[in-house]
Amino acid sequence: MRLIRLLSAVLLVGARAAYGQECRPARTALVLSGGGAKGLAHIGVLRVLDSLGIRPDLIVGTSMGSIVGALYASGYDAGQIDSLVRALPVSELARPFHQPAPHPWDHRIPLLFMVRGSNGFELQTGIVDETGPNARLNAAMLRGNLLARGRFDQLPIPFRAVATDLRDRSTVVLADGDLARAVRASSAIPLVFPPVVVGAAILVDGGLSANIPVAEARAAGAERVIVSDVTEHPEPSLDVESPLALADQLLDFLFHQTPAILGPDDIMVRPAVNGFRSLDFSRESVAEILRRGREAADTTIGRARCLSRGPRPSVPPVPGTLTDWRVTTASAGDSTLVARMLGLVSGGRIDEPRLADRLIGLAEAETFRGIWLNPTGTADSVRFAVEPIHSPTTVGGGGLAYDHELGGRAWVGLFDRTLFGPGGEASALASLGRFQRELYATALWHFDAGWSRVTPNVVLRIRRENLRRFGADGVEGPDLGTTDGRVSAGAEVRVKDTWRIRPAAEYLAWGGDDLIGRSGFGASIRAERSGRSGPVVTAEAMGAARIQSLRVAASWPWARHRWNILPALRLGWGSDALPPQWTFPLGGEDGFPGLHLGERRGTRDLDGSVRVGYALRGPIQARLLIAAGRAWSVAGDSDWLGGGRVGVGADSPLGPLEVAYGVATNGRGAFYLRIGKWF
């Protein structure tokens, strides 16, 4: 009997060796490559791992792979990561053609943006405002950050983020510190996002040195790797006449390295994501990329042998007590702002969802471009060493816009946070166009040396405008030259981080070529609502001498899949003596379909519109505007109009671009062309 058992064991071992089926425990690392939007295919791979019960012992990620990998290591399953990615959205991590203009610049879009550094004024190092991405990364990584408390090996699955030191292109593997900062460094695409400075290292996207970090996984102790590779593998042919195709090819070269060497037990998953743009985060592309990731993993991992399987690692509760916190800059103003915006109280309980929401809301404080929490601690407690990333103290910018009827318009602005000492801010802006010239200056003071809910301010505005005048048949006549100036002193009040309300006392002066000059003291109040969701509202009331006016504009953006819809309503009311330059143009700055811009003005205005956009390809949209309204004086010398405008539009380096043709119910038609955000 013993001889039979011994012979059976020998035969079994021999058979396993012969067929390569011997399984032994091996520390397995999941390696997730960089690839921009294509990296979302990793989520499809994770879904297959979850369905098969395969649990990696380590996760190593580069760029987008580090974002997905950090979330998975923090205890989120693939379905939860999918929901997080769709809700954040990840597109904000790489939104081009957007610059961080200060609030006093009144939502203008800078084409040229400069900041004052150690060597004087320099061009902005990134083309993306990092304030929003930093805030959203902080919120998304909050659970993992609290669980790790500075050591990524303490996550439910140990994790490594791979970055590149810009000084010498060496690979830097991040295993400790702030989790959100590590992920941000790993995904800092050069010339798109500013680098992340950690000690002496200047960190940028890990794809520059290790886009598929297999060697880094082995150095961290992995004996076997499962690789999800979403790098582009160029086709033999290339459209040499397409600038976008050439730029994408150059970007691929930048992130290309020698292929990783895999062993016989390693697994390579390569989703079919060739052809997708690295910065294409449209809903349709994301859905298809996720599907292809799951499909590739199904056909590869599903057939693999000798992979350890088991239940998901348990996710411990996040630490519940904030024992202490401090700001690393030792600034009273920074401490006040952080405490107020994040609601931090030493010895208090940590409400994870509320803290995550407050981290996103921190993007509203223009003093910071972001913060890193740097949590540490043991057991149920955590400490924060909050490291703020200050916005530049002085910035300059300029922009351009062009309209088919109004011609070109340019502006330049300068903003300084230190001109009046701590807590003081000053801004000056000048614009020049065919029909309008303006000088606009502001000064304000924060009670808390960096940010406060109530900020006293002084505003000066001087404007020279030539109003276009038209006959009843729409034929343009001589312009009316007008001049006005306003000096106001008041305070801006922030309410719930979505409303800005500004009451002020004013001195106004106005006149023109054919007008009698007048001046007088008065008062005004302006309210603005903006935020991540809900309506956008602007309202302003003003009264001085014999003139009074009220202006209200509201819109509610809605977007889903390829569609975006923007319903809007405008209301204007003014006294009979309202100067011509302060009357209300029908349709506002965008004009009314079928009419010339500014053709109909009145002391009263009521109009509503619905703008519908449908994504055709990339940033190009088909657009339709339907509007109805009336602009009239007290005599009622105007009729109600309806109209429609159809055309195409897109986002461009100069801002929004639209070409369209409109018709009105009075039988009139007009061409519409605008490049850039009008101001």
Disulfide bonds with the S-S distance in Angstrom:
Cys23-Cys306 2.08
